[in-house]
Amino acid sequence: MKLKGINALITGGSQGLGKAIAEHYLREGANVVLCARSKNELNATRDELAAKAAVPKVLACPCDVANEAQVKDLIAFTLRELGSLQALVLNAGVYGPMGSTESVDLDEWRRAIDINLFGVLLPCRAAIPHFKKAGRGKIVVLSGGGATNPLPNISSYAASKAAVVRLMETLAEELRSHHVDVNAIAPGALATRLVDEVLAAGPEKVGAAFYEKNKQWKEKGATPLDLGAGLAVYLASAESDGITGRLLSAQWDPWKTLHEHRDELATSDIYCLRRIVPEDRGKKWS
């Protein structure tokens, strides 16, 4: 089993991709703590997963990842119940308000930033001292499509996810000497509650093209959750040691053999967010 002896904390773990990641981690031998804001939904997921995984532990702790005090309590709970922490998976996130940027509710816009960006920062700040003390650790961030492409009419999501990837790259450099690997996953288009939110908002708010994409994902299926969950397993395993600071597509990148290119990755900006200049496109403008 790839994650035997690993204790993992998964935020946003009660449904969708977070739940799928938890299932994969348990299957690979990890002990798991799940967190989410809804206590009832969280406990139901814990009980469901516990019934399938008798040997590894699966625990639940309600938490708002944008609340610093609650996050500190979450890390304390994890360390108290499991004794140590080797992997932190940051999956909690929301789309935020939908509509033109100048018209959406500003408080809702800020709340999305709190959840999507501070919901990554705060757990990292709380867990990093423990990773440093242990001399190793794994941080896996879910970036979402907003990190690499504009998302008209969902600007708080797009802005926060782009910020999350730059935070991931920065933490990777800060923690490289401590053997803490920090990476982000683009899981692809998923038929989760976010799709339902887009469909509920309607084409007037999110735009006709994006609405139709989500409608197709809902009706005909989207990227399998297993792809993102499989990549999350890989990034928490010893096989990926030394791979850090990368944004990886679960659907399109050859991540199963990425360790074969470990040295090349360490000296390049492959799988990173970077500025494109004319010369990158075969043009010279000066």
N, C-alpha and C positions, 0 to 999 in steps of 0.2 A: 504493500500500500504506500502511495506516494507521500502521504501526510501523516503517517504514524508518528505519534509523539508530539504533534503540533497542536497548540491551543490557539484557536482563532476567534476573533470578535468580528461579527458581520453586522453593519448598520443597515437599516432598511431591510431587515431579514425576514419579515413576516409574509411577504408575497412576491410574486414576479421573479425577477432575476436574483434578488437576494435570497429568496427561498431556494431557488435552483442551485445557487452556489453552496448554500448550507447542505443540501442533499448530497452534492458531489464531495464536499469536504468530509462529511460523515462517512460516506462510502469509502473514501481513501484513508480513513483512520483517524481523522482529526477530532478533537473535542471542540465544541462550538458554543459560543454565547451569541444569541440573537438579540438585537434591539430594534425597537420601532416605537412610535408614539402611542399606538392603539394597544392597550394592555390585553383586551379580550382577543383581538386578532393574533397578537404575538403569542399568547399562551396556547391558542388553538394550533398554531403552526408548530410550536415546541412539542406539544403532545403528539401531533401527527408524525413529526420526524422522529421523536423518541420511540414511537411504536415500531419504526422501521430499523432503528439503529440501537440495539440493546447494549453494545459494548462501549462505543464512544459516548461521551456525555453531550447532551444538548440542553442548554439552559437559556432562560429568557430574562431580560431586564428592560422594562419600559424606559425610554429615554427620548428627549427632544435633543437632537445633536447640535442644535443651535444654542443650547443653554449650557453655559460653561460649568455651572455647579452640577447639573445632571450628568454631564459627560465625565466629570471627575468621579462622581459616584459610580458611573458605569465601569470605568477602568478599575476602580477599587473593588467592585463586585467581581469582575472577571478575575483579578489577581487573587482575591480571597477564595473564590470557588475553584479555580483551576490551578492556582499556585504560580503560574507564569503565563506569559503571552508571547507568541512567536509571529503571529500574523494578524494584521488589521485590514479588513476589507471595508471600504467606504462606499456603500451603495445607496445610502439614503439620498433622495432628491425629489424635486418637484418641478413642474413646468412653470409655475408662477402664472401671473395674469396674461391673458391672451387678448391681443388687439394692438392697434397702432401704439407706438411707444409714447406718443404725446397724450394719448387718451386713457391709458390704463391707470388703475389706482396705484399711487406711488407707494403707499404702505405695503400693498401686496407685492410690488416690485422689490422693495427692500427685504421683505420676508423671504422671498425666493433666494436672494443673495445670502441671507442668514443661513438658510437650510443648505443650499448647494455649495457655498464657499466656506462659511464658518463651520458648517457641518462636516467639512473635511479638516479644516485647520485645527479645531478644538480637540477632536480625538487624537490627531497626530501629536499635538503639544502634550497631551496627557500620557500618551504611550511611548513617545520617543525616549524619555529618561530610562525607562525599563529596557528598551531595546539597546540603548547605549551601554547600560550596565551589563547586559548579557553578551554584548559584543556581536550581535546579529539580530536581524528582524526582517520582516517583509510587510510592506505597505502597498495595498492594491486599491487604486481609485477608479471608480466608474466615471468616464468622461461624458459619454453621450455625444450625439451628433452635433450639438451646438458648439463643441470645442473647435471644429475644423471648418465649419461652413456657417455663413450668415443664416439666421432663422427669422425672417421677417414676421413681425407680430407675436414673437415669443422672445423678446429681447433680453429679459432678465435671465432666462434660462441660458441663452447663448452666451451672454456676457459672463455669467458665473462659471459656466463650464470651461470657457477659454481660460479664465483666471485659474481654475482648478488645475489645468494642465501645466500652466507656468509655475504654479505653486509646487506641483509634483516634481517638475524638473529642478526647481531650486532646492527642495528638500533632498533630492537625490544627490546633489553636489555637496550639500552640508553633511550628509550622513554617509557618504561613500567610504570615508576612512574608518567608520564604525561598523562596516559590513552590514548596513541596513539598506536593502534594495527597495526602491520606490518606483512604481510604474503605474500607468493608466491603461484602461481597457475601453475601446470603442466597441460595444457589443453588437452593433448593427440595429436595424429597425426591429423593435420587439412589440409583439401584440400584447401589451400589458395595460394597466389602468391609464397610462399616459395617452394611449391611443383613444381610449374611451373618453378622456377629457377633451381631446381635440374634436372628436365627433360631436360631443355635447356642445362645444363652443360654436361649432358651425363654420361654414366657409366665409361668412361675413367678417368674422374676427380673425381667423387664422389664414385666410387666403384660399382661393379655390384649388390651387395646385397642391398645397400641403394637405388640405382636407381630403382630396381625392387619393393621395398617397396613403393616408391613414385608413381611409375606407377600404382600399385594396388590401392593406396589411390585416385589417380586421376580418375581411371576408375570405381572403385566399391564403392567409398565413404570412408570417414574416420570418425573420432570422430565428432559428431555433435557440431557445435559452441554453441548451447544452453547450453551444459553442462558446459563449461568454463564460459559462461556469467552468468549462474545461480549461480555458485560458487562465481563469482565476486560480485553479488548482496548480497549473504549471508555474505561475508566478509566486505561489506560496511554497513551492517544493524546492528541495536542494538542487534539483536539476537546473534551475534558473539562477543559481547563485552568481552574483557579479553582473547580472543584467539589470541595469537601473537607468532611470531617467527617460523611459521610452513610452510613447503612446502607441499601443498595438491594436490593430483591428482583429477582432475575433473571427471575423468572416473572411477577410482577404489576405492577411499576413501569414507567412509560413512559421507560426510561432512554435509548433511542436518540435522543430529542429533549431530553434534560435540559439541554443547554447553552442552549436557548432560554429557560430559566428561571434562568439563572446568577445574576442580580442578586437575584431573589426568594429563592433558596435562601440567599444570603449573609446575608440579614437575617431569616431565619426558623429555626424548629426542625423544619421538614419533613424527614422521613426520619431523625429522631434518636430515641434512647431518652429518654423523659421521663416524669415522674410524672403520673398522671391525678388530677384533683381533681373534686369533685362538680359544679362548674359546667361542666366539660367534657362532662358527660353530662346537662346540663339540670336539675341539682338544686342546691338551696341548703340546706345543713345548719346554717347559723348565722344 
